[in-house]
Amino acid sequence: MSKAKYKKGERITSLDEYMEQEFVYFPFGIRHSGYAQSQQIRLVNNMIKSGRLYKAIKISENQNKSQ
């Protein structure tokens, strides 16, 4: 039997903290963090990392009329 490569660390308390991990200790074993990421979360995370996601700022009616 091989020796363990990972041990259980501190509790993860946020999605941001989860996203920073490469491997995660689940109750049923060690898994790569991508194991539990949905395609949508992975897409958004990759867009944020590559600088392609921006906030949408609502334009007031007054600003619309002046343009």
MOPAC internal coordinates of N, CA, C and O (Angstrom, degrees):
PM7 1SCF
backbone

  N    0.0000 0     0.00 0     0.00 0    0    0    0
  C    1.4475 1     0.00 0     0.00 0    1    0    0
  C    1.5271 1   109.25 1     0.00 0    2    1    0
  O    1.2310 1   120.40 1   -44.40 1    3    2    1
  N    1.3252 1   116.85 1   135.60 1    3    2    1
  C    1.4609 1   120.31 1  -178.18 1    5    3    2
  C    1.5227 1   111.47 1   -81.34 1    6    5    3
  O    1.2310 1   121.18 1   -22.32 1    7    6    5
  N    1.3227 1   115.35 1   157.68 1    7    6    5
  C    1.4550 1   120.68 1   178.99 1    9    7    6
  C    1.5206 1   110.04 1   -76.89 1   10    9    7
  O    1.2310 1   120.44 1   -30.92 1   11   10    9
  N    1.3198 1   116.76 1   149.08 1   11   10    9
  C    1.4645 1   122.09 1   179.45 1   13   11   10
  C    1.5326 1   109.93 1   -64.79 1   14   13   11
  O    1.2310 1   120.82 1   -39.56 1   15   14   13
  N    1.3330 1   116.03 1   140.44 1   15   14   13
  C    1.4551 1   120.98 1   178.65 1   17   15   14
  C    1.5181 1   111.91 1   -97.52 1   18   17   15
  O    1.2310 1   120.60 1   163.91 1   19   18   17
  N    1.3331 1   116.46 1   -16.09 1   19   18   17
  C    1.4630 1   122.02 1  -179.21 1   21   19   18
  C    1.5113 1   109.78 1  -135.69 1   22   21   19
  O    1.2310 1   121.13 1   -24.09 1   23   22   21
  N    1.3286 1   115.44 1   155.91 1   23   22   21
  C    1.4544 1   121.06 1   172.54 1   25   23   22
  C    1.5221 1   107.92 1  -132.14 1   26   25   23
  O    1.2310 1   120.81 1   -17.02 1   27   26   25
  N    1.3117 1   116.05 1   162.98 1   27   26   25
  C    1.4559 1   122.04 1  -178.23 1   29   27   26
  C    1.5198 1   110.06 1   -69.19 1   30   29   27
  O    1.2310 1   120.70 1   -52.71 1   31   30   29
  N    1.3303 1   116.26 1   127.29 1   31   30   29
  C    1.4597 1   121.43 1   179.93 1   33   31   30
  C    1.5210 1   111.72 1  -105.39 1   34   33   31
  O    1.2310 1   120.91 1    26.15 1   35   34   33
  N    1.3339 1   115.86 1  -153.85 1   35   34   33
  C    1.4642 1   121.73 1  -179.09 1   37   35   34
  C    1.5212 1   111.04 1   -69.30 1   38   37   35
  O    1.2310 1   120.91 1   -25.26 1   39   38   37
  N    1.3244 1   115.87 1   154.74 1   39   38   37
  C    1.4599 1   122.17 1   179.47 1   41   39   38
  C    1.5274 1   110.21 1   -65.82 1   42   41   39
  O    1.2310 1   120.42 1   -43.04 1   43   42   41
  N    1.3232 1   116.81 1   136.96 1   43   42   41
  C    1.4691 1   122.92 1   174.99 1   45   43   42
  C    1.5135 1   107.13 1   -84.20 1   46   45   43
  O    1.2310 1   120.37 1   -50.65 1   47   46   45
  N    1.3375 1   116.90 1   129.35 1   47   46   45
  C    1.4667 1   120.39 1  -172.87 1   49   47   46
  C    1.5241 1   114.33 1  -116.06 1   50   49   47
  O    1.2310 1   119.72 1   179.50 1   51   50   49
  N    1.3337 1   118.13 1    -0.50 1   51   50   49
  C    1.4636 1   119.10 1   179.06 1   53   51   50
  C    1.5218 1   109.77 1  -153.49 1   54   53   51
  O    1.2310 1   121.15 1   -19.59 1   55   54   53
  N    1.3212 1   115.40 1   160.41 1   55   54   53
  C    1.4527 1   120.56 1   177.13 1   57   55   54
  C    1.5300 1   110.21 1   -63.95 1   58   57   55
  O    1.2310 1   120.37 1   142.35 1   59   58   57
  N    1.3253 1   116.89 1   -37.65 1   59   58   57
  C    1.4686 1   120.37 1   177.61 1   61   59   58
  C    1.5257 1   110.78 1   -58.74 1   62   61   59
  O    1.2310 1   120.98 1   134.98 1   63   62   61
  N    1.3157 1   115.72 1   -45.02 1   63   62   61
  C    1.4644 1   120.41 1   179.65 1   65   63   62
  C    1.5288 1   110.38 1   -64.42 1   66   65   63
  O    1.2310 1   120.41 1   139.59 1   67   66   65
  N    1.3323 1   116.82 1   -40.41 1   67   66   65
  C    1.4685 1   121.13 1   177.56 1   69   67   66
  C    1.5174 1   110.64 1   -60.10 1   70   69   67
  O    1.2310 1   120.49 1   135.82 1   71   70   69
  N    1.3358 1   116.67 1   -44.18 1   71   70   69
  C    1.4565 1   121.77 1  -176.62 1   73   71   70
  C    1.5321 1   112.03 1   -65.35 1   74   73   71
  O    1.2310 1   120.05 1   157.86 1   75   74   73
  N    1.3217 1   117.51 1   -22.14 1   75   74   73
  C    1.4633 1   121.48 1   179.77 1   77   75   74
  C    1.5331 1   112.43 1   -79.61 1   78   77   75
  O    1.2310 1   120.19 1   166.54 1   79   78   77
  N    1.3355 1   117.24 1   -13.46 1   79   78   77
  C    1.4627 1   121.37 1  -175.24 1   81   79   78
  C    1.5250 1   111.01 1   -87.12 1   82   81   79
  O    1.2310 1   121.01 1   -34.73 1   83   82   81
  N    1.3179 1   115.68 1   145.27 1   83   82   81
  C    1.4587 1   119.18 1   172.82 1   85   83   82
  C    1.5328 1   109.98 1   -87.67 1   86   85   83
  O    1.2310 1   120.71 1   134.66 1   87   86   85
  N    1.3289 1   116.25 1   -45.34 1   87   86   85
  C    1.4545 1   121.26 1   176.94 1   89   87   86
  C    1.5218 1   108.82 1  -124.24 1   90   89   87
  O    1.2310 1   120.96 1   -31.59 1   91   90   89
  N    1.3334 1   115.78 1   148.41 1   91   90   89
  C    1.4564 1   122.16 1  -175.61 1   93   91   90
  C    1.5242 1   109.16 1  -130.09 1   94   93   91
  O    1.2310 1   121.02 1   -39.10 1   95   94   93
  N    1.3147 1   115.66 1   140.90 1   95   94   93
  C    1.4606 1   122.50 1   178.40 1   97   95   94
  C    1.5267 1   108.01 1   -90.25 1   98   97   95
  O    1.2310 1   120.13 1   -77.98 1   99   98   97
  N    1.3184 1   117.36 1   102.02 1   99   98   97
  C    1.4658 1   122.71 1   175.29 1  101   99   98
  C    1.5248 1   107.90 1   -88.83 1  102  101   99
  O    1.2310 1   119.61 1   -16.55 1  103  102  101
  N    1.3449 1   118.36 1   163.45 1  103  102  101
  C    1.4707 1   119.97 1   178.42 1  105  103  102
  C    1.5315 1   112.65 1   -59.00 1  106  105  103
  O    1.2310 1   119.90 1   155.29 1  107  106  105
  N    1.3129 1   117.80 1   -24.71 1  107  106  105
  C    1.4665 1   121.65 1  -177.67 1  109  107  106
  C    1.5204 1   113.13 1  -102.95 1  110  109  107
  O    1.2310 1   119.82 1  -175.10 1  111  110  109
  N    1.3308 1   117.95 1     4.90 1  111  110  109
  C    1.4577 1   120.02 1   175.86 1  113  111  110
  C    1.5215 1   113.54 1   141.41 1  114  113  111
  O    1.2310 1   120.90 1    -3.93 1  115  114  113
  N    1.3144 1   115.88 1   176.07 1  115  114  113
  C    1.4575 1   122.93 1   179.63 1  117  115  114
  C    1.5203 1   108.76 1   -80.27 1  118  117  115
  O    1.2310 1   120.72 1   -46.81 1  119  118  117
  N    1.3336 1   116.22 1   133.19 1  119  118  117
  C    1.4584 1   121.32 1   178.00 1  121  119  118
  C    1.5282 1   109.01 1  -138.13 1  122  121  119
  O    1.2310 1   120.85 1   -27.89 1  123  122  121
  N    1.3097 1   115.98 1   152.11 1  123  122  121
  C    1.4578 1   121.69 1   172.20 1  125  123  122
  C    1.5239 1   107.23 1   -64.85 1  126  125  123
  O    1.2310 1   120.01 1   -34.12 1  127  126  125
  N    1.3317 1   117.58 1   145.88 1  127  126  125
  C    1.4659 1   120.26 1  -176.22 1  129  127  126
  C    1.5269 1   111.93 1   -59.38 1  130  129  127
  O    1.2310 1   119.79 1   152.78 1  131  130  129
  N    1.3180 1   118.01 1   -27.22 1  131  130  129
  C    1.4537 1   121.24 1   178.28 1  133  131  130
  C    1.5170 1   113.40 1   -66.96 1  134  133  131
  O    1.2310 1   120.38 1   164.69 1  135  134  133
  N    1.3296 1   116.89 1   -15.31 1  135  134  133
  C    1.4583 1   121.76 1  -178.81 1  137  135  134
  C    1.5292 1   111.63 1   -56.73 1  138  137  135
  O    1.2310 1   120.11 1   138.61 1  139  138  137
  N    1.3203 1   117.39 1   -41.39 1  139  138  137
  C    1.4646 1   121.04 1  -174.61 1  141  139  138
  C    1.5266 1   112.93 1  -106.12 1  142  141  139
  O    1.2310 1   119.82 1  -170.91 1  143  142  141
  N    1.3170 1   117.95 1     9.09 1  143  142  141
  C    1.4657 1   120.05 1   178.85 1  145  143  142
  C    1.5168 1   108.75 1   -88.89 1  146  145  143
  O    1.2310 1   121.04 1   -51.59 1  147  146  145
  N    1.3125 1   115.62 1   128.41 1  147  146  145
  C    1.4582 1   118.57 1   174.90 1  149  147  146
  C    1.5248 1   108.27 1   -73.82 1  150  149  147
  O    1.2310 1   121.36 1   -16.93 1  151  150  149
  N    1.2974 1   114.99 1   163.07 1  151  150  149
  C    1.4664 1   119.51 1   179.29 1  153  151  150
  C    1.5295 1   110.86 1   -59.55 1  154  153  151
  O    1.2310 1   120.09 1   142.59 1  155  154  153
  N    1.3360 1   117.44 1   -37.41 1  155  154  153
  C    1.4532 1   120.73 1  -178.65 1  157  155  154
  C    1.5270 1   111.71 1   -66.17 1  158  157  155
  O    1.2310 1   120.35 1   135.10 1  159  158  157
  N    1.3279 1   116.93 1   -44.90 1  159  158  157
  C    1.4638 1   120.16 1   179.68 1  161  159  158
  C    1.5180 1   109.90 1   -64.30 1  162  161  159
  O    1.2310 1   120.35 1   138.16 1  163  162  161
  N    1.3210 1   116.93 1   -41.84 1  163  162  161
  C    1.4610 1   121.29 1   179.26 1  165  163  162
  C    1.5303 1   110.32 1   -61.80 1  166  165  163
  O    1.2310 1   120.30 1   136.83 1  167  166  165
  N    1.3420 1   117.03 1   -43.17 1  167  166  165
  C    1.4626 1   121.59 1   179.54 1  169  167  166
  C    1.5266 1   110.80 1   -61.26 1  170  169  167
  O    1.2310 1   120.59 1   130.43 1  171  170  169
  N    1.3231 1   116.47 1   -49.57 1  171  170  169
  C    1.4680 1   120.36 1  -179.22 1  173  171  170
  C    1.5196 1   110.61 1   -63.40 1  174  173  171
  O    1.2310 1   119.94 1   137.04 1  175  174  173
  N    1.3192 1   117.73 1   -42.96 1  175  174  173
  C    1.4652 1   121.00 1   179.12 1  177  175  174
  C    1.5247 1   110.78 1   -60.81 1  178  177  175
  O    1.2310 1   119.94 1   137.26 1  179  178  177
  N    1.3237 1   117.72 1   -42.74 1  179  178  177
  C    1.4662 1   120.88 1   178.53 1  181  179  178
  C    1.5274 1   111.59 1   -66.05 1  182  181  179
  O    1.2310 1   120.10 1   143.04 1  183  182  181
  N    1.3287 1   117.41 1   -36.96 1  183  182  181
  C    1.4626 1   120.50 1   178.16 1  185  183  182
  C    1.5295 1   111.16 1   -66.83 1  186  185  183
  O    1.2310 1   120.51 1   141.22 1  187  186  185
  N    1.3225 1   116.62 1   -38.78 1  187  186  185
  C    1.4661 1   120.63 1   177.10 1  189  187  186
  C    1.5277 1   109.50 1   -63.55 1  190  189  187
  O    1.2310 1   120.33 1   132.41 1  191  190  189
  N    1.3193 1   116.98 1   -47.59 1  191  190  189
  C    1.4636 1   121.32 1  -178.29 1  193  191  190
  C    1.5227 1   112.11 1   -61.89 1  194  193  191
  O    1.2310 1   120.42 1   146.55 1  195  194  193
  N    1.3320 1   116.80 1   -33.45 1  195  194  193
  C    1.4645 1   119.57 1  -177.91 1  197  195  194
  C    1.5325 1   112.48 1   -91.04 1  198  197  195
  O    1.2310 1   120.06 1  -177.41 1  199  198  197
  N    1.3279 1   117.50 1     2.59 1  199  198  197
  C    1.4594 1   121.26 1   175.72 1  201  199  198
  C    1.5222 1   114.33 1    74.43 1  202  201  199
  O    1.2310 1   119.67 1  -150.51 1  203  202  201
  N    1.3232 1   118.24 1    29.49 1  203  202  201
  C    1.4607 1   121.18 1  -177.67 1  205  203  202
  C    1.5233 1   113.69 1  -110.37 1  206  205  203
  O    1.2310 1   119.68 1  -167.34 1  207  206  205
  N    1.3247 1   118.21 1    12.66 1  207  206  205
  C    1.4540 1   121.44 1  -178.50 1  209  207  206
  C    1.5257 1   108.83 1  -120.83 1  210  209  207
  O    1.2310 1   120.56 1   -49.21 1  211  210  209
  N    1.3227 1   116.54 1   130.79 1  211  210  209
  C    1.4594 1   122.34 1  -174.78 1  213  211  210
  C    1.5184 1   110.76 1  -128.90 1  214  213  211
  O    1.2310 1   120.64 1   -25.58 1  215  214  213
  N    1.3239 1   116.38 1   154.42 1  215  214  213
  C    1.4592 1   121.82 1   174.63 1  217  215  214
  C    1.5237 1   108.96 1   -71.93 1  218  217  215
  O    1.2310 1   120.51 1   -33.22 1  219  218  217
  N    1.3114 1   116.63 1   146.78 1  219  218  217
  C    1.4594 1   121.87 1   174.57 1  221  219  218
  C    1.5245 1   107.35 1  -100.35 1  222  221  219
  O    1.2310 1   120.33 1   -61.63 1  223  222  221
  N    1.3218 1   116.97 1   118.37 1  223  222  221
  C    1.4529 1   121.94 1  -178.30 1  225  223  222
  C    1.5191 1   108.51 1  -104.35 1  226  225  223
  O    1.2310 1   120.99 1   -58.56 1  227  226  225
  N    1.3140 1   115.71 1   121.44 1  227  226  225
  C    1.4562 1   121.39 1  -176.65 1  229  227  226
  C    1.5263 1   110.09 1   -65.82 1  230  229  227
  O    1.2310 1   121.01 1   -44.35 1  231  230  229
  N    1.3343 1   115.68 1   135.65 1  231  230  229
  C    1.4616 1   122.13 1   178.13 1  233  231  230
  C    1.5151 1   107.50 1   -95.48 1  234  233  231
  O    1.2310 1   120.46 1   -52.05 1  235  234  233
  N    1.3355 1   116.72 1   127.95 1  235  234  233
  C    1.4642 1   119.98 1  -179.98 1  237  235  234
  C    1.5248 1   110.17 1   -73.13 1  238  237  235
  O    1.2310 1   120.17 1   -17.96 1  239  238  237
  N    1.3283 1   117.28 1   162.04 1  239  238  237
  C    1.4643 1   121.51 1  -179.68 1  241  239  238
  C    1.5260 1   111.02 1   -60.33 1  242  241  239
  O    1.2310 1   120.18 1   143.12 1  243  242  241
  N    1.3256 1   117.25 1   -36.88 1  243  242  241
  C    1.4704 1   121.22 1   179.44 1  245  243  242
  C    1.5288 1   111.18 1   -63.36 1  246  245  243
  O    1.2310 1   119.99 1   139.60 1  247  246  245
  N    1.3146 1   117.63 1   -40.40 1  247  246  245
  C    1.4610 1   121.50 1   178.59 1  249  247  246
  C    1.5254 1   110.39 1   -67.21 1  250  249  247
  O    1.2310 1   119.85 1   142.50 1  251  250  249
  N    1.3192 1   117.89 1   -37.50 1  251  250  249
  C    1.4519 1   121.78 1   179.07 1  253  251  250
  C    1.5270 1   111.55 1   -63.89 1  254  253  251
  O    1.2310 1   120.55 1   138.46 1  255  254  253
  N    1.3425 1   116.56 1   -41.54 1  255  254  253
  C    1.4579 1   121.01 1  -177.77 1  257  255  254
  C    1.5131 1   112.28 1   -69.09 1  258  257  255
  O    1.2310 1   120.10 1   148.13 1  259  258  257
  N    1.3290 1   117.42 1   -31.87 1  259  258  257
  C    1.4730 1   120.58 1  -177.62 1  261  259  258
  C    1.5201 1   112.68 1   -80.42 1  262  261  259
  O    1.2310 1   119.89 1   171.04 1  263  262  261
  N    1.3173 1   117.81 1    -8.96 1  263  262  261
  C    1.4671 1   119.86 1  -177.50 1  265  263  262
  C    1.4714 1   112.53 1   -94.55 1  266  265  263
  O    1.2310 1   120.10 1   180.00 1  267  266  265

